[in-house]
């Protein structure tokens, strides 16, 4: 049961939706939300200013202050005085501090990257996967488009016999126990046997209504298959592991993880 939620704030248009969903989750599970502004500083985005005149550096600092003030105003408006939501002051090391804060949270609420948002440059392109991998904490990642309906009534579990998927399912149990419908799908060898074992595990935790969808031996293009199945089932939440590793200071994600993070059309509960 998530009791402590870390909510990511930035200047993107979808910050409003993240605050709304975080408040709903907190109220459903009697949790507390720490809203953490987290972006790259203007100087990090425009390093040439460091070599420019002092006036340019001052302008960059003012850009940061204005962004922080806008985020605070948005938070205050959307929180609407809810006692479970708490503002945290931004820190100087920006995105690199977020994973550290996540160590003290049961759940993160993050947003899918939107390359078309004017404020996309506020964060590194691999912010979401890097936070997931570095912190080891589960995250509810919200899509950048579309209306988000109440989460957890119709849940699709993307199962794989791996520690990442197991952690994701454990984190999802509060939703799975109360869902009206639970679906589980697996691809690759022994998919049906793996699903049967998962069903036994879920039953032991009070989830007795899971419908199994063996996806066959072919696990190629699993990400798009998952999104297609989620749409067919009308799922409002997908649960899956996040797979990736670091290489040359960048996070290299597994094929299904990358596809979901790029093309997700519903909230996804992910864990590394």
C-alpha positions in Angstrom: 0.0 0.0 0.0 1.6 3.3 -1.0 1.8 5.7 1.9 4.4 8.1 0.6 4.2 9.4 -3.0 6.8 11.5 -4.8 5.3 13.7 -7.5 7.4 15.2 -10.2 6.6 18.8 -11.2 8.0 20.7 -14.2 6.7 23.4 -16.5 5.1 21.0 -19.0 1.4 21.2 -19.8 0.7 17.8 -18.2 1.9 18.8 -14.8 -1.7 19.7 -14.0 -2.8 16.1 -14.8 0.0 14.6 -12.7 -1.1 16.6 -9.7 -4.7 15.6 -10.2 -3.9 11.9 -10.4 -1.4 12.0 -7.5 -4.2 13.5 -5.3 -6.6 10.8 -6.4 -4.1 8.0 -5.6 -3.3 9.6 -2.2 -6.9 9.9 -1.2 -7.6 6.4 -2.3 -4.8 4.9 -0.2 -4.6 7.5 2.6 -1.1 8.5 1.4 1.0 11.7 1.6 2.3 13.4 -1.6 5.6 15.3 -1.8 5.5 17.5 -4.9 9.1 17.9 -6.0 9.9 20.5 -8.7 12.7 19.0 -10.8 14.2 20.4 -14.0 17.6 21.3 -15.5 18.7 24.8 -14.6 18.7 27.3 -17.4 22.5 27.4 -17.1 22.6 23.7 -17.7 20.4 24.0 -20.8 22.3 27.0 -22.1 25.9 26.6 -20.9 27.2 29.3 -23.2 25.7 31.8 -20.7 28.5 30.9 -18.2 31.0 32.4 -20.6 28.9 35.4 -21.3 28.5 38.6 -19.3 27.3 38.5 -15.7 24.1 40.0 -16.9 23.4 36.8 -19.0 24.0 34.6 -15.9 21.6 36.8 -13.9 19.0 36.4 -16.7 19.3 32.6 -16.5 18.8 32.7 -12.8 15.7 34.8 -13.3 14.4 32.2 -15.8 14.8 29.6 -13.1 12.9 31.7 -10.5 10.1 32.4 -12.9 9.7 28.7 -13.8 9.7 27.8 -10.1 7.1 30.4 -9.4 4.9 29.1 -12.2 5.2 25.5 -10.9 4.3 26.7 -7.4 1.2 28.6 -8.6 0.1 25.6 -10.6 0.6 23.3 -7.6 -1.4 25.6 -5.3 -4.2 25.9 -7.7 -4.5 22.2 -8.5 -3.9 21.0 -4.9 -6.9 23.1 -3.9 -5.8 22.9 -0.2 -5.8 19.1 -0.1 -3.9 18.3 3.2 -2.3 15.2 1.6 -0.3 17.3 -0.9 2.9 19.1 0.2 5.2 21.4 -1.8 9.0 20.8 -1.7 11.5 23.4 -2.7 13.5 22.7 -5.8 17.1 21.6 -5.3 20.2 22.9 -7.2 21.2 19.5 -8.6 17.9 19.2 -10.5 17.1 15.7 -12.0 20.0 14.0 -10.3 18.5 14.6 -6.9 15.1 13.1 -7.8 16.2 9.5 -7.7 17.6 10.1 -4.2 14.3 11.5 -3.0 12.5 8.5 -4.5 14.4 6.2 -2.1 12.1 7.6 0.6 8.9 7.1 -1.3 6.7 4.1 -2.0 5.6 5.3 -5.4 6.6 8.0 -7.9 4.2 9.8 -10.2 6.0 10.8 -13.5 5.0 11.9 -16.9 5.8 10.5 -20.4 8.2 12.6 -22.4 6.5 14.8 -24.9 9.0 16.0 -27.5 6.4 18.5 -28.9 6.0 20.3 -25.5 7.8 23.6 -25.6 9.3 22.8 -22.2 10.6 19.4 -23.2 14.2 20.7 -22.8 13.7 21.2 -19.1 14.7 17.5 -18.5 17.2 15.0 -19.9 15.6 12.8 -22.5 16.1 9.7 -20.4 14.8 11.2 -17.2 12.0 8.7 -16.6 14.0 5.5 -17.3 17.0 6.8 -15.4 15.0 7.6 -12.3 13.4 4.2 -12.4 16.7 2.4 -12.8 18.6 4.5 -10.3 16.0 4.5 -7.5 14.6 1.0 -7.9 11.2 2.4 -6.8 8.0 1.9 -8.8 6.5 4.7 -10.8 3.1 5.5 -12.2 4.0 7.0 -15.6 1.2 9.0 -17.1 0.8 9.5 -20.9 1.3 13.0 -22.3 -2.0 13.0 -24.2 -5.6 12.1 -23.6 -7.9 12.2 -20.6 -6.9 9.9 -17.7 -9.9 8.1 -16.3 -9.9 6.7 -12.7 -7.0 4.3 -12.5 -7.2 0.7 -11.4 -10.7 -0.6 -12.4 -9.5 -2.6 -15.4 -5.8 -3.6 -15.1 -3.5 -5.3 -17.6 -0.4 -7.1 -16.2 2.4 -7.6 -18.7 4.0 -10.7 -17.1 7.5 -11.9 -17.6 9.4 -14.2 -15.2 11.9 -11.5 -14.1 12.6 -9.5 -11.0 11.5 -6.3 -12.7 8.0 -7.7 -13.5 7.7 -9.3 -10.0 8.5 -6.0 -8.4 5.9 -4.2 -10.6 3.2 -6.7 -9.7 4.0 -6.4 -6.0 3.7 -2.6 -6.3 0.4 -3.0 -8.1 -1.3 -5.3 -5.6 -3.3 -2.4 -4.0 -5.0 -1.8 -7.4 -5.2 -5.4 -8.4 -7.1 -6.3 -5.2 -9.8 -3.7 -5.8 -10.0 -3.9 -9.6 -13.2 -5.0 -11.3 -11.2 -6.8 -14.0 -7.6 -8.0 -14.0 -6.0 -9.3 -17.2 -2.5 -10.9 -17.4 -0.6 -11.5 -20.6 2.8 -13.1 -21.3 4.8 -13.7 -24.5 7.6 -16.2 -25.3 8.4 -19.7 -24.3 6.4 -21.2 -21.4 4.0 -18.2 -21.5 1.0 -20.2 -20.4 2.8 -21.9 -17.6 4.2 -18.6 -16.3 0.7 -17.1 -16.4 -0.7 -20.0 -14.4 2.0 -19.6 -11.8 1.2 -15.8 -11.6 -2.4 -16.6 -11.2 -1.7 -18.8 -8.1 0.4 -15.9 -6.7 -2.4 -13.4 -7.3 -5.0 -15.6 -5.7 -2.8 -15.9 -2.6 -3.0 -12.1 -2.4 -6.8 -11.9 -2.8 -6.9 -11.3 -6.6 -9.2 -14.0 -7.7 -10.6 -12.6 -11.0 -7.6 -12.6 -13.2 -8.1 -13.5 -16.9 -5.1 -15.0 -18.6 -4.0 -14.2 -22.2 -1.2 -16.5 -23.3 0.5 -14.5 -26.1 2.3 -17.3 -27.8 6.0 -18.1 -28.3 6.8 -15.0 -30.4 7.8 -12.2 -28.1 8.9 -9.8 -30.9 7.3 -6.4 -30.9 5.9 -7.0 -27.4 5.5 -3.3 -26.7 3.1 -2.7 -29.5 1.3 -6.0 -28.8 0.7 -4.8 -25.2 -0.6 -1.4 -26.3 -3.0 -3.1 -28.8 -4.2 -5.6 -26.2 -4.7 -2.8 -23.6 -6.8 -0.8 -26.1 -8.9 -3.9 -27.0 -9.5 -4.7 -23.3 -10.3 -1.1 -22.4 -7.6 -1.2 -19.7 -7.0 1.9 -17.6 -3.7 0.7 -16.1 -0.8 -1.4 -17.4 1.7 -3.1 -15.0 5.1 -4.1 -16.3 8.8 -4.3 -15.5 11.2 -1.6 -16.7 14.3 -3.1 -18.4 17.5 -1.2 -19.1 21.1 -0.6 -18.3 23.6 2.3 -18.5 26.0 2.8 -21.4 28.2 5.8 -22.0 26.2 7.9 -19.5 22.9 7.1 -21.2 20.2 4.6 -20.3 19.6 2.0 -22.9 16.1 0.5 -22.6 14.7 -2.9 -23.6 12.6 -3.0 -26.7 9.2 -3.3 -25.0 10.1 -0.7 -22.3 11.2 1.7 -25.0 8.1 1.2 -27.1 5.8 1.7 -24.1 7.6 4.8 -22.9 7.4 6.3 -26.4 3.8 5.3 -27.4 1.9 4.7 -24.2 -1.8 5.5 -24.4 -2.7 4.6 -20.8 -1.0 5.0 -17.3 1.7 2.4 -16.8 2.9 1.2 -13.4 6.6 0.4 -13.9 9.4 -1.0 -11.7 13.0 -1.8 -12.3 
